[in-house]
Amino acid sequence: METSSEDKRSQHRVEAAIAIRVHGVDSAGQMYDDTTTAIEVSRRGLSFLTKHELGVFSNLTVLIPGRGPVRAGDGPTDFFTEATVVRSVKEDEDLFRVAVRFMGATLTMYCSEGS
């Protein structure tokens, strides 16, 4: 029996439309700061579309507004973490689909992996 690539993933992914902000250095060595939308999210990473070509293994910073820990009296904080690019594929002539893995922090709200 064949196992699909979806079954081999270590983290369950959820299709999403979550506003994110990413910044780092692109493949040309230029600093960028991009507001975009996550299209898939798991506890340990996400994917998004961007006009910036990002190299695999490059580092970037990810901020997800209002998706961090809840503080008593203040409500949810922003989720903020460093991440590493694990995949970057040209989607069309203007966009790249980039997948990143979080370094350290996890999104506890996406912990629906089969228990």
ZAMI-128397 format. One record per residue: residue number from 1; residue in three letters; x, y, z of N, C-alpha, C in turn. Coordinates in Angstrom, 3 decimals. Layout:
<vovos>
- NUM / Ala / X / Y / Z / X / Y / Z / X / Y / Z
...
</vovos>
This chain:
<vovos>
- 1 / Met / 0.843 / -1.187 / 0.000 / 0.000 / 0.000 / 0.000 / 0.884 / 1.245 / 0.000
- 2 / Glu / 0.611 / 2.181 / -0.906 / 1.399 / 3.406 / -0.994 / 0.947 / 4.412 / 0.053
- 3 / Thr / 1.917 / 5.160 / 0.560 / 1.621 / 6.224 / 1.517 / 1.740 / 7.544 / 0.781
- 4 / Ser / 0.715 / 8.380 / 0.878 / 0.762 / 9.676 / 0.205 / 1.721 / 10.602 / 0.934
- 5 / Ser / 2.188 / 11.636 / 0.240 / 3.092 / 12.596 / 0.874 / 2.409 / 13.290 / 2.040
- 6 / Glu / 1.073 / 13.457 / 1.974 / 0.328 / 14.074 / 3.081 / 0.459 / 13.217 / 4.333
- 7 / Asp / 0.416 / 11.858 / 4.178 / 0.521 / 10.962 / 5.321 / 1.920 / 10.980 / 5.934
- 8 / Lys / 2.949 / 11.325 / 5.156 / 4.326 / 11.324 / 5.625 / 4.679 / 12.578 / 6.407
- 9 / Arg / 3.888 / 13.624 / 6.314 / 4.195 / 14.880 / 7.002 / 4.125 / 14.673 / 8.503
- 10 / Ser / 5.071 / 15.317 / 9.211 / 5.109 / 15.172 / 10.662 / 4.068 / 16.038 / 11.354
- 11 / Gln / 3.563 / 17.056 / 10.679 / 2.584 / 17.963 / 11.272 / 1.346 / 18.055 / 10.393
- 12 / His / 0.194 / 18.035 / 11.022 / -1.064 / 18.236 / 10.307 / -1.118 / 19.680 / 9.836
- 13 / Arg / -1.454 / 19.892 / 8.582 / -1.557 / 21.251 / 8.040 / -3.008 / 21.636 / 7.867
- 14 / Val / -3.275 / 22.902 / 8.120 / -4.619 / 23.440 / 8.017 / -4.599 / 24.521 / 6.943
- 15 / Glu / -5.518 / 24.431 / 5.976 / -5.638 / 25.522 / 5.015 / -6.118 / 26.742 / 5.774
- 16 / Ala / -5.551 / 27.885 / 5.447 / -5.848 / 29.092 / 6.217 / -5.796 / 30.317 / 5.322
- 17 / Ala / -6.284 / 31.383 / 5.840 / -6.146 / 32.701 / 5.208 / -5.871 / 33.666 / 6.347
- 18 / Ile / -4.638 / 33.612 / 6.839 / -4.246 / 34.384 / 8.011 / -3.226 / 35.446 / 7.600
- 19 / Ala / -3.496 / 36.684 / 7.956 / -2.558 / 37.770 / 7.652 / -1.267 / 37.540 / 8.422
- 20 / Ile / -0.127 / 37.684 / 7.713 / 1.180 / 37.552 / 8.349 / 2.094 / 38.657 / 7.841
- 21 / Arg / 3.170 / 38.857 / 8.579 / 4.215 / 39.786 / 8.156 / 5.535 / 39.025 / 8.238
- 22 / Val / 6.318 / 39.088 / 7.180 / 7.619 / 38.413 / 7.157 / 8.684 / 39.418 / 6.740
- 23 / His / 9.866 / 39.287 / 7.325 / 10.981 / 40.108 / 6.855 / 12.279 / 39.338 / 6.988
- 24 / Gly / 13.198 / 39.695 / 6.109 / 14.492 / 39.034 / 6.060 / 15.286 / 39.546 / 4.880
- 25 / Val / 16.099 / 38.659 / 4.298 / 16.927 / 38.996 / 3.150 / 16.588 / 38.030 / 2.027
- 26 / Asp / 16.315 / 38.555 / 0.832 / 15.943 / 37.684 / -0.285 / 17.182 / 37.103 / -0.966
- 27 / Ser / 16.964 / 36.307 / -2.021 / 18.061 / 35.635 / -2.733 / 19.051 / 36.600 / -3.366
- 28 / Ala / 18.622 / 37.829 / -3.634 / 19.502 / 38.840 / -4.226 / 20.264 / 39.632 / -3.160
- 29 / Gly / 20.050 / 39.279 / -1.882 / 20.732 / 39.984 / -0.796 / 20.047 / 41.261 / -0.362
- 30 / Gln / 18.813 / 41.476 / -0.831 / 18.063 / 42.693 / -0.485 / 17.156 / 42.444 / 0.726
- 31 / Met / 17.140 / 43.392 / 1.642 / 16.211 / 43.313 / 2.773 / 14.788 / 43.489 / 2.249
- 32 / Tyr / 13.851 / 42.764 / 2.835 / 12.450 / 42.936 / 2.473 / 11.594 / 42.854 / 3.726
- 33 / Asp / 10.430 / 43.455 / 3.648 / 9.426 / 43.430 / 4.710 / 8.111 / 43.295 / 3.976
- 34 / Asp / 7.449 / 42.179 / 4.141 / 6.301 / 41.825 / 3.318 / 5.089 / 41.506 / 4.181
- 35 / Thr / 3.953 / 42.072 / 3.845 / 2.684 / 41.690 / 4.459 / 1.963 / 40.825 / 3.448
- 36 / Thr / 1.596 / 39.617 / 3.859 / 0.978 / 38.655 / 2.955 / 0.000 / 37.796 / 3.740
- 37 / Thr / -0.398 / 36.671 / 3.170 / -1.361 / 35.782 / 3.809 / -0.821 / 34.366 / 3.847
- 38 / Ala / -0.863 / 33.753 / 5.026 / -0.509 / 32.335 / 5.135 / -1.611 / 31.529 / 4.458
- 39 / Ile / -1.225 / 30.518 / 3.671 / -2.229 / 29.701 / 2.984 / -2.337 / 28.305 / 3.563
- 40 / Glu / -1.307 / 27.861 / 4.283 / -1.344 / 26.623 / 5.051 / -0.583 / 26.872 / 6.342
- 41 / Val / -1.089 / 26.313 / 7.435 / -0.479 / 26.525 / 8.733 / -0.451 / 25.210 / 9.500
- 42 / Ser / 0.646 / 24.974 / 10.221 / 0.722 / 23.870 / 11.179 / 1.322 / 24.441 / 12.458
- 43 / Arg / 1.463 / 23.606 / 13.466 / 2.059 / 24.081 / 14.713 / 3.470 / 24.592 / 14.500
- 44 / Arg / 4.198 / 23.990 / 13.570 / 5.623 / 24.284 / 13.438 / 6.022 / 25.009 / 12.160
- 45 / Gly / 5.043 / 25.499 / 11.399 / 5.402 / 26.218 / 10.192 / 4.196 / 26.678 / 9.415
- 46 / Leu / 4.469 / 27.274 / 8.266 / 3.381 / 27.745 / 7.404 / 3.911 / 27.937 / 5.992
- 47 / Ser / 2.986 / 28.157 / 5.061 / 3.378 / 28.511 / 3.694 / 2.615 / 29.762 / 3.283
- 48 / Phe / 3.235 / 30.500 / 2.362 / 2.645 / 31.757 / 1.915 / 3.139 / 32.066 / 0.514
- 49 / Leu / 2.466 / 32.989 / -0.147 / 2.880 / 33.464 / -1.461 / 3.563 / 34.816 / -1.303
- 50 / Thr / 4.621 / 35.021 / -2.085 / 5.360 / 36.280 / -2.037 / 5.978 / 36.577 / -3.396
- 51 / Lys / 6.244 / 37.835 / -3.652 / 6.942 / 38.236 / -4.881 / 8.451 / 38.122 / -4.717
- 52 / His / 8.920 / 37.874 / -3.504 / 10.356 / 37.798 / -3.214 / 10.859 / 36.373 / -3.386
- 53 / Glu / 11.967 / 36.230 / -4.107 / 12.604 / 34.919 / -4.236 / 13.442 / 34.691 / -2.988
- 54 / Leu / 13.111 / 33.643 / -2.241 / 13.811 / 33.339 / -0.992 / 14.542 / 32.015 / -1.130
- 55 / Gly / 15.790 / 31.988 / -0.720 / 16.580 / 30.767 / -0.821 / 16.231 / 29.774 / 0.269
- 56 / Val / 16.280 / 28.485 / -0.091 / 16.084 / 27.424 / 0.898 / 17.182 / 27.551 / 1.949
- 57 / Phe / 16.823 / 27.365 / 3.195 / 17.675 / 27.488 / 4.381 / 17.935 / 28.931 / 4.794
- 58 / Ser / 17.345 / 29.908 / 4.066 / 17.507 / 31.289 / 4.524 / 16.600 / 31.512 / 5.733
- 59 / Asn / 16.968 / 32.456 / 6.568 / 16.204 / 32.754 / 7.779 / 15.368 / 33.997 / 7.579
- 60 / Leu / 14.222 / 34.019 / 8.234 / 13.353 / 35.183 / 8.206 / 12.598 / 35.264 / 9.517
- 61 / Thr / 11.944 / 36.363 / 9.725 / 11.133 / 36.573 / 10.926 / 9.671 / 36.583 / 10.511
- 62 / Val / 8.838 / 35.866 / 11.281 / 7.403 / 35.773 / 11.005 / 6.641 / 36.393 / 12.170
- 63 / Leu / 5.681 / 37.249 / 11.843 / 4.789 / 37.835 / 12.845 / 3.355 / 37.556 / 12.402
- 64 / Ile / 2.566 / 36.990 / 13.327 / 1.146 / 36.745 / 13.054 / 0.347 / 37.538 / 14.092
- 65 / Pro / -0.293 / 38.628 / 13.669 / -1.014 / 39.481 / 14.616 / -2.124 / 38.731 / 15.357
- 66 / Gly / -2.151 / 38.903 / 16.679 / -3.221 / 38.368 / 17.507 / -3.247 / 36.863 / 17.674
- 67 / Arg / -2.187 / 36.149 / 17.294 / -2.169 / 34.680 / 17.381 / -1.183 / 34.163 / 18.417
- 68 / Gly / -0.692 / 35.058 / 19.294 / 0.243 / 34.652 / 20.334 / -0.481 / 34.314 / 21.624
- 69 / Pro / 0.274 / 34.153 / 22.705 / -0.318 / 33.825 / 23.996 / -1.298 / 34.902 / 24.471
- 70 / Val / -2.286 / 34.475 / 25.219 / -3.269 / 35.402 / 25.787 / -2.739 / 35.909 / 27.119
- 71 / Arg / -2.754 / 37.227 / 27.290 / -2.343 / 37.843 / 28.553 / -3.585 / 38.328 / 29.280
- 72 / Ala / -3.673 / 37.984 / 30.544 / -4.826 / 38.383 / 31.353 / -5.014 / 39.890 / 31.280
- 73 / Gly / -6.201 / 40.313 / 30.936 / -6.517 / 41.725 / 30.862 / -6.145 / 42.384 / 29.543
- 74 / Asp / -5.257 / 41.747 / 28.769 / -4.821 / 42.329 / 27.497 / -5.323 / 41.554 / 26.284
- 75 / Gly / -5.699 / 40.310 / 26.464 / -6.119 / 39.485 / 25.337 / -4.934 / 38.874 / 24.619
- 76 / Pro / -5.142 / 38.409 / 23.386 / -4.063 / 37.738 / 22.656 / -2.958 / 38.705 / 22.225
- 77 / Thr / -1.756 / 38.197 / 22.249 / -0.595 / 38.951 / 21.789 / -0.264 / 38.499 / 20.358
- 78 / Asp / 0.734 / 39.101 / 19.777 / 1.179 / 38.678 / 18.452 / 2.113 / 37.477 / 18.572
- 79 / Phe / 2.008 / 36.547 / 17.622 / 2.938 / 35.427 / 17.528 / 4.148 / 35.923 / 16.741
- 80 / Phe / 5.329 / 35.712 / 17.273 / 6.562 / 36.233 / 16.683 / 7.626 / 35.163 / 16.791
- 81 / Thr / 8.261 / 34.786 / 15.674 / 9.304 / 33.768 / 15.721 / 10.250 / 33.890 / 14.535
- 82 / Glu / 11.425 / 33.344 / 14.701 / 12.362 / 33.177 / 13.596 / 11.954 / 31.885 / 12.877
- 83 / Ala / 12.218 / 31.837 / 11.569 / 11.853 / 30.666 / 10.776 / 12.915 / 30.429 / 9.704
- 84 / Thr / 12.943 / 29.213 / 9.188 / 13.856 / 28.839 / 8.116 / 13.047 / 28.402 / 6.905
- 85 / Val / 13.435 / 28.868 / 5.730 / 12.762 / 28.466 / 4.491 / 13.135 / 27.010 / 4.191
- 86 / Val / 12.116 / 26.163 / 4.026 / 12.353 / 24.758 / 3.695 / 11.969 / 24.431 / 2.254
- 87 / Arg / 11.200 / 25.331 / 1.628 / 10.821 / 25.136 / 0.227 / 10.462 / 26.491 / -0.362
- 88 / Ser / 10.882 / 26.697 / -1.618 / 10.516 / 27.904 / -2.352 / 10.339 / 27.506 / -3.810
- 89 / Val / 9.093 / 27.596 / -4.284 / 8.743 / 27.140 / -5.630 / 8.070 / 28.281 / -6.376
- 90 / Lys / 8.487 / 28.495 / -7.608 / 7.871 / 29.541 / -8.430 / 6.458 / 29.094 / -8.803
- 91 / Glu / 5.443 / 29.859 / -8.380 / 4.034 / 29.553 / -8.655 / 3.634 / 30.017 / -10.048
- 92 / Asp / 4.008 / 31.222 / -10.375 / 3.759 / 31.809 / -11.694 / 4.853 / 32.846 / -11.932
- 93 / Glu / 4.712 / 33.676 / -12.942 / 5.817 / 34.595 / -13.252 / 6.059 / 35.654 / -12.184
- 94 / Asp / 5.083 / 35.906 / -11.306 / 5.241 / 36.946 / -10.285 / 5.341 / 36.443 / -8.852
- 95 / Leu / 4.956 / 35.195 / -8.583 / 4.856 / 34.729 / -7.199 / 5.634 / 33.451 / -6.929
- 96 / Phe / 6.149 / 33.375 / -5.696 / 6.786 / 32.173 / -5.189 / 5.941 / 31.648 / -4.035
- 97 / Arg / 5.796 / 30.335 / -3.954 / 5.152 / 29.715 / -2.797 / 6.273 / 29.253 / -1.876
- 98 / Val / 6.307 / 29.814 / -0.675 / 7.380 / 29.579 / 0.273 / 6.832 / 28.844 / 1.487
- 99 / Ala / 7.540 / 27.789 / 1.897 / 7.197 / 27.058 / 3.118 / 8.309 / 27.279 / 4.122
- 100 / Val / 7.934 / 27.587 / 5.364 / 8.919 / 27.830 / 6.416 / 8.633 / 26.947 / 7.623
- 101 / Arg / 9.695 / 26.662 / 8.347 / 9.593 / 25.926 / 9.606 / 10.010 / 26.876 / 10.722
- 102 / Phe / 9.159 / 26.967 / 11.748 / 9.449 / 27.831 / 12.885 / 10.640 / 27.287 / 13.665
- 103 / Met / 11.432 / 28.174 / 14.198 / 12.590 / 27.807 / 15.022 / 12.223 / 28.060 / 16.484
- 104 / Gly / 11.833 / 27.043 / 17.190 / 11.527 / 27.179 / 18.614 / 10.043 / 27.294 / 18.902
- 105 / Ala / 9.458 / 28.443 / 18.632 / 8.056 / 28.690 / 18.973 / 7.119 / 27.831 / 18.121
- 106 / Thr / 5.975 / 27.475 / 18.690 / 4.943 / 26.753 / 17.942 / 3.609 / 27.449 / 18.114
- 107 / Leu / 2.745 / 27.251 / 17.143 / 1.387 / 27.801 / 17.213 / 0.502 / 26.786 / 17.927
- 108 / Thr / 0.273 / 26.970 / 19.197 / -0.493 / 25.991 / 19.964 / -1.946 / 25.913 / 19.526
- 109 / Met / -2.457 / 26.946 / 18.865 / -3.848 / 26.914 / 18.419 / -4.054 / 25.959 / 17.255
- 110 / Tyr / -2.959 / 25.484 / 16.632 / -3.046 / 24.539 / 15.525 / -2.509 / 23.183 / 15.929
- 111 / Cys / -2.915 / 22.690 / 17.100 / -2.386 / 21.434 / 17.599 / -3.348 / 20.279 / 17.362
- 112 / Ser / -3.993 / 20.237 / 16.205 / -5.004 / 19.214 / 15.933 / -4.417 / 17.960 / 15.313
- 113 / Glu / -3.088 / 17.721 / 15.459 / -2.523 / 16.488 / 14.947 / -3.236 / 15.338 / 15.632
- 114 / Gly / -3.470 / 14.275 / 14.892 / -4.175 / 13.128 / 15.458 / -3.535 / 12.638 / 16.729
- 115 / Ser / -4.275 / 12.655 / 17.819 / -3.738 / 12.235 / 19.121 / -4.145 / 10.825 / 19.415
</vovos>
